[in-house]
Amino acid sequence: MIFTDVVEAIKGFSIEEKLQIQLLLQQYLREERCEEIYQNLQNAKREEENGELTFSENIDELKQQFISRRELIKLPIEERKKILASQSDLMLEHYQQDTEWQELQMGDLIDY
């Protein structure tokens, strides 16, 4: 069965069945994301154990560690994923410690 067959089959389902599929897909996506986060954590632990991680409070020093977008695009996809996952983990930690950004999201939304 190909993707378009699945889509066409789902179109014929009842609303309740479509909602159940939606809930299942959301759960599957959450589980996959959790596994991805867990794998990134394991990779980070290995990198820390191997002395591959560098910590610094000097932003200029950290910027030098990051490669340019052009350099990143030239890398193999797996290497890019590792780099982006590492940067994502660093930003996650930053945003968990600095909650000022959450206060900015508290205002009213205005639709123009």
Beta strands, then each sheet from edge to edge (+ up, - down):
end
